[in-house]
Amino acid sequence: MPCFWSANVRKGRRMTSPPRDTPAPEPCGGLSRTRLVCFFCGVERPTDLHPVCRACGGTMIARTLWPGCLPAGRCFWDFADLLPVANHRVSLGEGGTPLLKLRRLFPDDAVYAKAEWTNATGSFKDRGSAVAVSAALSLGAEGVICASTGNNAASVSAFAARAGLPCIVALPKGTPANKITQAKAHGAIVLEVPGDFSDAYREAARIQGAVAGWANLTSTYLNPYMTAAHATIFYELHAELGEVGTVIVPIGAGPMLDGIMQGARTLHEQGYLKRLPLPIGVQGVGCAPIADAFARGEDVVTAWPAPVQGMAGSINDPLRGYPDDGTRTLRILRSANGRAVAVSDSQIRRAMRDLGRHEGIAAEPAAATPLAAWRDLAAADLPRPIVLVISGHALKDPTAQPTAAAQSLDIDAGATPAAVVAAAMRQFALKS
């Protein structure tokens, strides 16, 4: 479990028990101190399972009252009092992910990778699933449903199984087979929807709207508990680095970036930070509604008008039918003097190859976009340290890997030891 290793063994601390995934004898965490606040109109209400504002239809923020001080620790559940969770904690050992200095790629610079691929189901989505499924249990949900490009389906279905809840996932046809396999392995009902992610989004919303008592865990902004969970990424960064200069994040609709900035703003407001980090959201050029609006100086994001293209499938969200999600992310970026950028498939392939060959990090295409973006922005005077959030593992989408490793050399088994060593040395030379 990443948190167990990083917080106890690596730091030389006394080992403690992992978080429970059964009801605690006393309420814990901050669900009782949480209100849902509309991002757009500011209307507040108590916590519930309804996904949007009843006044204006906008998306919600789960705002938990400050507990009085910053909890000590470096791991996900150390920050429970800052999260909208109550007397259920559903856990698969999420969070507490390593922070790796990219010493070989950037030996003379303070550039780090946040290793979100080390979460239990292979992506950052486990943070959101842990909090959202825990909240769903506490709020009496009878089941969970989500739309996904794959990673969220794998994660939500795993945590639903852990919690003993039925699960339905809606995925666009063509989703990588490994992600579908994960969801099916966890016992979810899998609906493969013709079209792109926006079509899967509508299908999940249609089903959830027709039944009572089911929670929608689609990881756009439909579930405020999921978004709030990503604040723990920043809490962990702060515990290791103190001040964070720049954070570069893959974005579809943008809730991970939003959650990270929620965490940063909380610590800034309470006097634990001198300044907010500079946020940079990254999309692929084949589906970049937020980056496009940013580049054009727009204040409102519109849905992506063209067919969805590009290898960064995990973040290919055209926002068709819910462009306000993109507008929310755009406002968050502008409010912190951040920016949104788009990178090409060729840039992503190079980033995947270099992360794997030089740093031992096997990233799926969307997860490599922060490195691709950083290279585009390297001439800019960005605040240090810089953190690249590497969001998912290469095995999520293995069919994308041969293009990243096109220079790989193969040698037949049974070759002489000298021939094998010579091949290894030639392969090593290709890295430079």
Secondary structure, 3 states (H helix, E strand, C coil): CHHHHHHHHCCCCCCCCCCCCCCCCCCCCCHHHEEEEECCCCCEEECCCCCECCCCCCEEEEEECCCCCCCCCCCHHHHHHHCCCCCCCCCCCCCCCCEEECCCCCCCCCEEEEEHHHCCCCECHHHHHHHHHHHHHHCCCCEEEEECCCHHHHHHHHHHHHHCCCEEEEEECCCCHHHHHHHHHCCCEEEEECCCHHHHHHHHHHHHHHCCCEEECCCCCCCHHHHHHCHHHHHHHHHHHCCCCEEEEECCCCHHHHHHHHHHHHHHHCCCCCCCCEEEEEEECCECHHHHHHHCCCCCCCCCCCCCCCCCHHHCCCCCCCCHHHHHHHHHHHHCCCEEEEECHHHHHHHHHHHHHHHCCCECHHHHHHHHHHHHHCCCCCCCCEEEEECEEHHHCHHHHHHHCCCCCCCCCCCCHHHHHHHHHHHHHHCC
